[in-house]
Amino acid sequence: MTPKTRNTLLIACGLVLAAIYLFPLYWMYVTALKTSTAMFAAPPSFVPPNPQWDVFAGVWVERHMATYLKNSLIIASCAVLFIATLGSGCAYVLARYRSVWVDVGLFLVLMLQVLPASLMVTPIFVGFSQIGLLDYPRIAVIVAITAKAMPFFVVLVRATFMNVPAELEEAALVDGNSRFGAFIHIVLPLARNGILVSALLIFMQAFGEFVYSKSLIQDVELQPASVGLSTFMGPNSVDWNRIMAYASIYVTPILAAFVLLQRKIVSGLTSGALK
């Protein structure tokens, strides 16, 4: 097989896989534009014959999406801020001070990721109720998300810090910097892509978080967009095209962030792969 043929096959396989991956997103947008009759037509139409463009404006106004998205943005941004601030320092320590006990502790902390949110929400609810944190439901959700996502962030960023040569820090210490100064001025700038990617993944997870928000936040004015999506599910009917319109508005900002930051994302994902 010639190199040209091999490259052509690889490109073809990549396009097929991309089409399979992107088709659900395409179908979500198309379904949002269909009428109820066209939605269940057989065979299905891949291009809506009579697009219902006004469904997006109707869902935005009727479902108060501006409030829902604002709440999602506040919860996700605050969670990422806490996780990035606390997790970066923790990941740096674990990357620089290596021992068997550090690896054991990291493994035990990482095991928290195995526990689903549906299992953890009951003890979290009871604990927050006893300390009065449920009186501040938005803060309670932020704390719960921070505790759940912190191990994932630490593991990812630790790999990035391990890829930063320790000799650069030693040179900074010789020049008169403190350990903290070397961390701020030397290590963090070199690890910014890995931290950015990890923070973006955490933001995406927090932006779509449902279990904690549904259980801890009872005030509709404080609930995020993920909880608002569940209000479409009625006991006798499901408004699928409006659900898809709501979901389209909900996920488009995340998709836009990925498109704009794709170069940094690829760079960050590979930053800890090589030594």
N, C-alpha and C positions, 0 to 999 in steps of 0.2 A: 504494500500500500504506500503510495507516494505521500509526502508531507502535505501536498495541496489537497488530496482526497481526504486525508485524516482531518485536516482543519475544517474542510467542508462538512464532514460528518459531525464533528464536535459542535460546530455552529448550528447545524440542523437540530441536534439533540438539545442544545441550549435553548433554541427557539421553541421547541415542543414543550420542554419543561416550563419555560416562562409562560407559555400559553395556558398550560394546565394550572399553574399557580395563580395567574391573573384572571382566569375565567370567572371564579366566584365573585370577584370584585366587579367585573363587567356585568355579570348577571344581576348583582345587587342594584347597580345604577339603572339597568334596563327595566327591571321589575318595578322600580319606583315610578317609571314613566308610563307604565301600562295601566289600562283600565282593569276592572275586576274580571270582565269577560275575556280580555286578551290574555290575562295572566294564566288562566286555566285552559287556554285553547290547546287543541291537539291536532297537528304537531305544534310545538311552541314556536313563536316567532323570535328571532334573535335581534330584530330591529322593531321597536314598537310602531305599529301602523298609525297611531294617533297619540303622540306623546302628550302627557299631562304635566306640562311644565309648572303649572300653578300649585302642584301638590307640595313642592318644597316650601313655598311661602306659606301655604296653609298649615303645614306641620310646624313650621318655625313659630307662627303666631299662636296657634291653638294649644300647642304643647309647651309653650313658654321655654323654648330651647335656649334662649339667651341666658336665662337663669340657671338652667341645668348645666350648660357648658361652662358658665362662670364658676359654678361650684366644683365641677370636675377639674378645671384649671387651677383653682385655689388648692384643692386637696392634693393633686398630683405635684404641683410646683413646691408646696411646702414639704411634702414627703421627700422629694428629690433633694431639696436643699438640706434637710436634716441628714439624709443618707449620705450625700456627697461630702458633707462637712465631717461627720463622724466616721464614715466608712473609709475615707481616704487616709486618715491618720491610722486607723486600725490596719488597713491593708499595707501601709508603709512599714509599720512595726513587724508585721508577720513576714514581710518580704526581706527585711534586713536582719532580723534576729531569728535565725533558723535553728530548730532543734526537733527532736522526735516529739517532744511534748507539744510544741507549737503545731506540728502536723496533726497530732491526735486531737488537740483542741479545735483546730480548724475543721477537721472531719465531723466532730460532734456538733459544732455550730452549723455546718452545712446540712446536717441531718434535719434541721428545722425546715428546710425546703421540701422535705418529703411529706410533711404533715399538710394536708389540705386546709384551706381556709374554713371550710364547712365544719371541720373537726375542732379547730382552734377557737371559733367564734364564741362558743358557749362559755368556756373558762375565761376568755377575754371579757365577755359581757359581764360575768359575775364579778371579776376583779375590778373592772372599771366602775361598776355600780357601787362597790364597797368603798372605793376611794373618792366617789363623787365626780368622776370624770365624765359620766354620761350626761351631766348638766351642760357639758361643752362637747356636743356630739361630733362636730367637725374636727376638733382636736383629737378626740378619741379615735376617729378613723385614721387620722394622720399618724398617730402613734402606733396603731395596729399595723398599718401598711409599712411603716419604718421598721418595726420589729420583724415583719415577715420577709421583707426584701433585702434587709441589710446583709445577710450571709451571701446572697447571690452577687451583690455589688462588691463585697470584700474579696471574694474569690476571683472575680474578673479583674479587678484593679490590682490585686496582688501580683498577678502574672505580668501586668504592665510594669509595675515597679521593679520586679525582678529583672526586667530587661534593661533597666537603666544602670549603667556601670557605676559601681560603688566608688571607683577612682575619682569620678567627678565630684562627689561629695567630699572625699578626702582632700581634694585640691581646694575646695571651698573652705573647709575647716582650717587648712594651712594658711589661707589668705585672711583669716580672722572671722569668718562667719561662724555663727552658732549652728548646732544641729538643726534647730528650727529654721534658721535663716537659709541653710543649705536646702532643706526640704521645700521651702516656699519658693526660692529663687532658682534652684537648679532642677530638683526632681519633678515638681509639679508641672513646669512648662514642658518638660520632655515627655511627661505621661499624659498630657492634656487630651490627646486623641482617644486613648483608652478610657479615661475618665468620662469624656463626652459620650462615647458609645454606651458605656455602662449606665450613665445617667439617663440617656435617651431610652434605653430598654426599660429601666425602672419607671420612667415617666409614662411610657406606653402601658406598662402593667398597672400603674396607679390610676391612670386616666380611665381605664376600663374596669376598675375594681367594682365588684357588685356585692359580694357576700357581707363584708364589714359595713358597707354603706347602708345596705338594706336593713341590717340588724341593729345598727347603732344610731342611725339617724331617722327619727320619726317625723321631724318637721319637713314638709314638702319643699319649703323655701330653701332648705339647706342640702337637699338630696342632689347627687350628681346625675349626669346624663345616663349612666348605665342603669340606674334605678328608674329613671323616666321612661326608658325603653320598655320596661316590664309593664307599664300601665296600658299598653296596647292590647295585652292579652286579656280578653274578656271571657266570661264563663261559657258563652255560646257562639262567639265569633272571634275571628282574628283578622285584622285589617292589614293584609300583607303588603300592599303597595305603599301604605303610609308607614309601616314598619321599615320598609326598605328605604323610603325617603328619609326617615329619621336616622337610620343607620348610615346612610350616605353622608348626611351633614355631620354626623358624629365622627366618622373615621377619616374624612377628607383632610382635616388639619394634620393628623398623624402621617398620612400618606405624603402630604406636602412637605412635612419636616424631613421625612426619609429621602425624598427626591432632592431637596436642597442640600442635605448633609451627607449624600451618598459617598462622596470621596473620603470624608473624615471617618465615616462608619467603616468602610473597607479598611482604611489605614488603622483604625483602632482595633478592629477585630483581629488583625494580624500582628499587632504590636507586641503581643506576648508569645508569639508562636516560635520565634527564633531567638537564640542567644548570641 
